[in-house]
Amino acid sequence: MSTPARKRLMRDFKRLQQDPPAGISGAPQDNNITLWNAVIFGVMDALIVTGTFKLTLQFTEDYPNKAPTVRFVSRMFHPNIYADGSICLDILQNQWSPIYDVAAILTSIQVIVVRPNPNSPANSEAARMFSENKREYNRRVREIVEQSWTAD
């Protein structure tokens, strides 16, 4: 069955394949256009290290009028990422617009991974450490990044 949401997701997938943003990969799971797996390669500026972070995106039939549910599958220690992997990002909540496609969503998440916003914390410990003890924050992030290289 072809719905507007599924047609849009096919268009998003085609665009992502033809013109992928740097450091981003994403595709629907087998036989389910509404459930995607994605990978963001995040360069941690201060660490000069690249992490490989896995996410899932769950779309409803209301897409693109309603934002998908996005969660990190990879373990994260980050001011804007909740313990369950969900992300505190305005475009996934109150600033959502149908103009955003999968590439824009993943690019926005990549930006926040690299440049945290401690003023909008989802993880208060990470936000406090990011602001008050950058050395310890960087150590914790480096640990998570190193785990991302070997995690399934």
Summary of the structure (lengths in Angstrom):
residues: 152
radius of gyration: 15.7
end to end distance: 33.2
largest distance: 52.9
contacts: 448
relative contact order: 0.17
helix: 38%
strand: 24%
